[in-house]
Amino acid sequence: MKNQSLNPWKTLSSEKIYENPWISLTEHQVTNPGGGNGIYGEVHFKNLAIGIIPLDEENNTWLVGQYRYPLKQYSWEIPEGGGLLNNDPLLSAQRELLEETGIKAEKWIEIQKIHLSNSVSDELGIIYLARQLSFGESSPEESEDLIVRKVPFETAYQMVLNGEITDSLSVAAILKLKIMFLTNELV
């Protein structure tokens, strides 16, 4: 059995070729596990990905719809956003939920950590379940043109199964919560 903690890749050199306030892109000259030389591009994210599933007493949740520029299409998602790496991710989750939906929650449970695209990036996502909800006004960022929709959780689950929700953080969150329902882990 191979030692899974050993890195079979050898980095020969690295050059940061792009950077902005959110990401950096580094090109590595490498020797791969098979002994061949090549390049490996790595995207470093300067923020955590934060996802939130608000769930009320009747098992309704809220989805956020917005146009996603890189995909050139509209996307339905759980409320989500970014949090600075050195900040408490729960505070980022609370801020994002309030900004995007106007919802505050008394009870927060971290339900999942996920690497969003680990073949090319180091982006880490943290997913929270938000319960005991109260409602106010949303205040999205200037770059966000959002539609917020309240749906039964089962509708969100069916949207994942039907391919209507494809955002990886949202898919993971909704499937995780469905498993929690099925195994009676919700309190």
Contacts in CASP RR format, 6 or more apart in sequence:
PFRMAT RR
TARGET T0000
AUTHOR 0000-0000-0000
METHOD contacts of the structure
MODEL  1
MKNQSLNPWKTLSSEKIYENPWISLTEHQVTNPGGGNGIYGEVHFKNLAI
GIIPLDEENNTWLVGQYRYPLKQYSWEIPEGGGLLNNDPLLSAQRELLEE
TGIKAEKWIEIQKIHLSNSVSDELGIIYLARQLSFGESSPEESEDLIVRK
VPFETAYQMVLNGEITDSLSVAAILKLKIMFLTNELV
8 32 0 8 1.000
8 33 0 8 1.000
8 34 0 8 1.000
9 30 0 8 1.000
9 31 0 8 1.000
9 32 0 8 1.000
9 33 0 8 1.000
9 40 0 8 1.000
10 30 0 8 1.000
10 31 0 8 1.000
11 28 0 8 1.000
11 29 0 8 1.000
11 30 0 8 1.000
12 28 0 8 1.000
12 29 0 8 1.000
12 30 0 8 1.000
12 31 0 8 1.000
12 37 0 8 1.000
13 28 0 8 1.000
13 29 0 8 1.000
14 26 0 8 1.000
14 27 0 8 1.000
14 28 0 8 1.000
14 29 0 8 1.000
15 26 0 8 1.000
15 27 0 8 1.000
16 24 0 8 1.000
16 25 0 8 1.000
16 26 0 8 1.000
17 25 0 8 1.000
17 26 0 8 1.000
17 27 0 8 1.000
18 24 0 8 1.000
18 25 0 8 1.000
19 25 0 8 1.000
21 46 0 8 1.000
22 45 0 8 1.000
22 46 0 8 1.000
22 47 0 8 1.000
23 43 0 8 1.000
23 44 0 8 1.000
23 45 0 8 1.000
23 46 0 8 1.000
24 43 0 8 1.000
24 44 0 8 1.000
24 46 0 8 1.000
25 41 0 8 1.000
25 42 0 8 1.000
25 43 0 8 1.000
25 44 0 8 1.000
26 41 0 8 1.000
26 42 0 8 1.000
26 44 0 8 1.000
27 39 0 8 1.000
27 40 0 8 1.000
27 41 0 8 1.000
27 42 0 8 1.000
28 39 0 8 1.000
28 40 0 8 1.000
28 41 0 8 1.000
28 42 0 8 1.000
29 37 0 8 1.000
29 38 0 8 1.000
29 39 0 8 1.000
30 37 0 8 1.000
30 38 0 8 1.000
30 39 0 8 1.000
30 40 0 8 1.000
31 37 0 8 1.000
31 38 0 8 1.000
32 38 0 8 1.000
41 120 0 8 1.000
42 120 0 8 1.000
42 121 0 8 1.000
42 122 0 8 1.000
43 117 0 8 1.000
43 120 0 8 1.000
43 121 0 8 1.000
43 122 0 8 1.000
43 123 0 8 1.000
44 121 0 8 1.000
44 122 0 8 1.000
45 121 0 8 1.000
45 122 0 8 1.000
45 123 0 8 1.000
45 124 0 8 1.000
46 84 0 8 1.000
46 85 0 8 1.000
47 82 0 8 1.000
47 83 0 8 1.000
47 84 0 8 1.000
47 85 0 8 1.000
48 82 0 8 1.000
48 83 0 8 1.000
48 84 0 8 1.000
48 85 0 8 1.000
48 89 0 8 1.000
48 92 0 8 1.000
48 124 0 8 1.000
48 125 0 8 1.000
48 126 0 8 1.000
49 80 0 8 1.000
49 81 0 8 1.000
49 82 0 8 1.000
49 116 0 8 1.000
49 123 0 8 1.000
49 124 0 8 1.000
49 125 0 8 1.000
49 126 0 8 1.000
49 169 0 8 1.000
50 80 0 8 1.000
50 81 0 8 1.000
50 82 0 8 1.000
50 83 0 8 1.000
50 89 0 8 1.000
50 92 0 8 1.000
50 93 0 8 1.000
50 96 0 8 1.000
50 125 0 8 1.000
50 126 0 8 1.000
50 128 0 8 1.000
51 78 0 8 1.000
51 79 0 8 1.000
51 80 0 8 1.000
51 81 0 8 1.000
51 93 0 8 1.000
51 96 0 8 1.000
51 125 0 8 1.000
51 126 0 8 1.000
51 127 0 8 1.000
51 128 0 8 1.000
51 169 0 8 1.000
51 170 0 8 1.000
51 173 0 8 1.000
52 78 0 8 1.000
52 79 0 8 1.000
52 80 0 8 1.000
52 93 0 8 1.000
52 96 0 8 1.000
52 97 0 8 1.000
52 127 0 8 1.000
52 128 0 8 1.000
52 129 0 8 1.000
52 130 0 8 1.000
53 61 0 8 1.000
53 78 0 8 1.000
53 111 0 8 1.000
53 127 0 8 1.000
53 128 0 8 1.000
53 129 0 8 1.000
53 130 0 8 1.000
53 173 0 8 1.000
53 174 0 8 1.000
53 177 0 8 1.000
54 61 0 8 1.000
54 62 0 8 1.000
54 79 0 8 1.000
54 97 0 8 1.000
54 101 0 8 1.000
54 103 0 8 1.000
54 105 0 8 1.000
54 130 0 8 1.000
54 131 0 8 1.000
54 133 0 8 1.000
55 61 0 8 1.000
55 129 0 8 1.000
55 130 0 8 1.000
55 131 0 8 1.000
55 133 0 8 1.000
55 153 0 8 1.000
55 177 0 8 1.000
56 133 0 8 1.000
58 152 0 8 1.000
59 152 0 8 1.000
59 153 0 8 1.000
59 154 0 8 1.000
60 150 0 8 1.000
60 151 0 8 1.000
60 152 0 8 1.000
60 153 0 8 1.000
61 78 0 8 1.000
61 150 0 8 1.000
61 151 0 8 1.000
61 152 0 8 1.000
61 153 0 8 1.000
61 156 0 8 1.000
62 78 0 8 1.000
62 79 0 8 1.000
62 101 0 8 1.000
62 103 0 8 1.000
62 148 0 8 1.000
62 149 0 8 1.000
62 150 0 8 1.000
62 151 0 8 1.000
63 76 0 8 1.000
63 77 0 8 1.000
63 78 0 8 1.000
63 148 0 8 1.000
63 149 0 8 1.000
63 151 0 8 1.000
63 156 0 8 1.000
63 159 0 8 1.000
63 165 0 8 1.000
64 76 0 8 1.000
64 77 0 8 1.000
64 78 0 8 1.000
64 79 0 8 1.000
64 80 0 8 1.000
64 100 0 8 1.000
64 101 0 8 1.000
64 146 0 8 1.000
64 147 0 8 1.000
64 148 0 8 1.000
64 149 0 8 1.000
65 74 0 8 1.000
65 75 0 8 1.000
65 76 0 8 1.000
65 77 0 8 1.000
65 146 0 8 1.000
65 147 0 8 1.000
65 148 0 8 1.000
65 149 0 8 1.000
66 74 0 8 1.000
66 75 0 8 1.000
66 77 0 8 1.000
66 144 0 8 1.000
66 145 0 8 1.000
66 146 0 8 1.000
66 147 0 8 1.000
67 73 0 8 1.000
67 74 0 8 1.000
67 75 0 8 1.000
67 145 0 8 1.000
68 74 0 8 1.000
68 75 0 8 1.000
75 165 0 8 1.000
75 166 0 8 1.000
75 167 0 8 1.000
76 149 0 8 1.000
76 159 0 8 1.000
76 164 0 8 1.000
76 165 0 8 1.000
76 167 0 8 1.000
76 170 0 8 1.000
77 165 0 8 1.000
77 167 0 8 1.000
77 169 0 8 1.000
77 170 0 8 1.000
78 127 0 8 1.000
78 156 0 8 1.000
78 167 0 8 1.000
78 169 0 8 1.000
78 170 0 8 1.000
78 173 0 8 1.000
78 174 0 8 1.000
79 96 0 8 1.000
79 97 0 8 1.000
79 100 0 8 1.000
79 101 0 8 1.000
79 103 0 8 1.000
80 96 0 8 1.000
80 100 0 8 1.000
80 167 0 8 1.000
80 169 0 8 1.000
80 170 0 8 1.000
81 92 0 8 1.000
81 96 0 8 1.000
81 100 0 8 1.000
82 92 0 8 1.000
82 96 0 8 1.000
83 89 0 8 1.000
83 92 0 8 1.000
83 96 0 8 1.000
84 92 0 8 1.000
89 110 0 8 1.000
89 126 0 8 1.000
90 108 0 8 1.000
90 110 0 8 1.000
90 128 0 8 1.000
93 108 0 8 1.000
93 126 0 8 1.000
93 128 0 8 1.000
93 130 0 8 1.000
94 104 0 8 1.000
94 105 0 8 1.000
94 108 0 8 1.000
97 103 0 8 1.000
97 104 0 8 1.000
97 105 0 8 1.000
97 130 0 8 1.000
98 104 0 8 1.000
98 138 0 8 1.000
98 139 0 8 1.000
99 138 0 8 1.000
99 139 0 8 1.000
99 140 0 8 1.000
99 141 0 8 1.000
100 138 0 8 1.000
100 140 0 8 1.000
100 144 0 8 1.000
100 146 0 8 1.000
100 148 0 8 1.000
101 138 0 8 1.000
101 148 0 8 1.000
102 135 0 8 1.000
102 136 0 8 1.000
102 137 0 8 1.000
102 138 0 8 1.000
102 139 0 8 1.000
103 130 0 8 1.000
103 133 0 8 1.000
103 134 0 8 1.000
103 135 0 8 1.000
103 136 0 8 1.000
104 133 0 8 1.000
104 134 0 8 1.000
104 135 0 8 1.000
104 136 0 8 1.000
105 130 0 8 1.000
105 131 0 8 1.000
105 132 0 8 1.000
105 133 0 8 1.000
105 134 0 8 1.000
106 131 0 8 1.000
106 132 0 8 1.000
106 133 0 8 1.000
106 134 0 8 1.000
107 130 0 8 1.000
107 131 0 8 1.000
107 132 0 8 1.000
108 128 0 8 1.000
108 129 0 8 1.000
108 130 0 8 1.000
108 131 0 8 1.000
109 128 0 8 1.000
109 129 0 8 1.000
109 131 0 8 1.000
110 126 0 8 1.000
110 127 0 8 1.000
110 128 0 8 1.000
111 127 0 8 1.000
111 128 0 8 1.000
111 129 0 8 1.000
111 173 0 8 1.000
111 176 0 8 1.000
111 177 0 8 1.000
111 180 0 8 1.000
112 126 0 8 1.000
112 127 0 8 1.000
112 172 0 8 1.000
112 173 0 8 1.000
112 176 0 8 1.000
113 124 0 8 1.000
113 125 0 8 1.000
113 126 0 8 1.000
113 127 0 8 1.000
114 124 0 8 1.000
114 125 0 8 1.000
114 126 0 8 1.000
114 127 0 8 1.000
114 168 0 8 1.000
114 169 0 8 1.000
114 172 0 8 1.000
115 122 0 8 1.000
115 123 0 8 1.000
115 124 0 8 1.000
115 125 0 8 1.000
116 123 0 8 1.000
116 124 0 8 1.000
116 125 0 8 1.000
116 168 0 8 1.000
116 169 0 8 1.000
117 123 0 8 1.000
117 168 0 8 1.000
125 169 0 8 1.000
127 169 0 8 1.000
127 172 0 8 1.000
127 173 0 8 1.000
127 176 0 8 1.000
129 177 0 8 1.000
129 180 0 8 1.000
138 146 0 8 1.000
138 148 0 8 1.000
140 146 0 8 1.000
151 159 0 8 1.000
153 174 0 8 1.000
153 177 0 8 1.000
153 181 0 8 1.000
156 165 0 8 1.000
156 174 0 8 1.000
157 174 0 8 1.000
157 175 0 8 1.000
157 178 0 8 1.000
159 165 0 8 1.000
160 170 0 8 1.000
160 171 0 8 1.000
160 174 0 8 1.000
160 175 0 8 1.000
165 171 0 8 1.000
165 174 0 8 1.000
179 185 0 8 1.000
180 186 0 8 1.000
END
